[in-house]
Amino acid sequence: MAHKTSKPSCSNKKEQFLFDKVPFQQFLSKSTLFRFFKFGSNCNGNECHSFSGATCDLKRKVDQNESQWYGILMSQLFESGYSFLQSKLDSKKSTCFDHVDERMTALKTLIKFFAEKEIHEKNIQNALEKMNSTENKESVLVKALAEHLFGKLSPGQQYVVDSTIKNKGNNCQEKINNKCKCGCDTEICYGATGIGHADVWHGFVDIMMTFSDQKPESTASVYLALNDDGPSRNKKMKISDGNEEDDDNILCDCVLESYLNKVQDKATAETVVFALAYQITNPSSTGFIPHIIISPNEFYIVMYEPVHDVLVWSSEFPLISQSDCKLQGVSIIALWMVLHYKLFCNGVDELFDDVSEIKADFSNQLDVENLDIYKNKLEIGVQSFGATPPINLVHSLREVDFVFPKLKLRK
């Protein structure tokens, strides 16, 4: 007699139905490019700057002939994650949900998000509309994305929002409370998100994703707007013919380029510092650590691997469609996979034969004393970095900075 298989349970049927609603095939058929970067000689990592004052002087890694950029596809960088999803897509068995491990738990988190996707879209859209009637636009956006995006997709489904954000908002007098502004009235979890060391790069990230033991796992910075072409584009100046409108365009381009450079520098410094600080508290960790920079329209993934000193920036991921205000399904899967990087991201040793070709050269920009700080003294969860020590102008100015006038001879 042939073996009769048992019928799948109702819960498995439901999970399989929801699994089929996630656009896995579209995600697997696409693969976003990540570019390798290195730090230039104008990097100010030796100085005690907050993240907003960081200068990284990033340059794209090129081959020996300086004719091609070094890059890697997400499907290669996250080969483990792509293979896992492909195996589940090929399986087509409702019993695939019976086996429970970390990856299946992560997958169920993603499936649940898509089951509630319309709710999350509505909440985020409500928050975006509220931004038009408040001076604290950044606070509204940070709280909505923390509660309705990162808090739903991350491994621990927990987050901490920078407590200092209550003091932001262009010095307006509007009170910022602890609740999400989308209308759900969820109590937002505020806390200390400071990372770094007061003598080098340091500051507060907008959102910190934590695991069940409250251990920080990844970070995110929120912006009201980013450029469509991304922070890493090459921008050429236009030549003005004296036309006033052209002059205005040049000014706008200059301001935009300056803004994008600061976004890139700040996000890179946050990524490197968190990854190095994470390495201090988790010395056995040997993988890429992600940082997400996000706006309502798009997001970018920045990843740093501190053991081998490798830095990558992704191309743009669209977040919310301008036509129908829907969250982009393929990008949501990518964000989920990045947040679960410990399960799905491959290590440098697995990916590359010669790491020297793609090193970011961050340590080469540091003196011995500050390199020791980055390697051993960075902290996570700092409440305050204290006041910056005053500059002694007498000793900081050099003699060549002065022109001495001739003095009138006294009789």
MOLINPE-V460513 format. One record per run of one state. SS is the DSSP state (A for helix, B for strand, O for the rest). FROM is the first residue (numbers start at 1). TO is the last residue. Records with the same first field share a line. If there is no record, write none. Layout:
SS = FROM-TO / FROM-TO
//
This chain:
O = 1-9 / 22-23 / 29-32 / 40-49 / 54-57 / 61-61 / 63-68 / 70-70 / 78-78 / 92-93 / 98-101 / 116-116 / 134-136 / 154-157 / 168-178 / 180-186 / 188-189 / 192-193 / 197-201 / 205-206 / 211-215 / 223-243 / 282-288 / 295-297 / 306-309 / 315-316 / 319-319 / 321-326 / 328-328 / 340-340 / 345-347 / 352-354 / 360-362 / 366-367 / 377-378 / 383-392 / 397-398 / 402-411
A = 10-21 / 24-28 / 51-53 / 74-77 / 79-91 / 94-97 / 102-115 / 117-133 / 137-153 / 163-167 / 244-281 / 329-339 / 341-344 / 348-351 / 355-358 / 363-365 / 368-376 / 393-396 / 399-401
B = 33-39 / 50-50 / 58-60 / 62-62 / 69-69 / 71-73 / 158-162 / 179-179 / 187-187 / 190-191 / 194-196 / 202-204 / 207-210 / 216-222 / 289-294 / 298-305 / 310-314 / 317-318 / 320-320 / 327-327 / 359-359 / 379-382
//
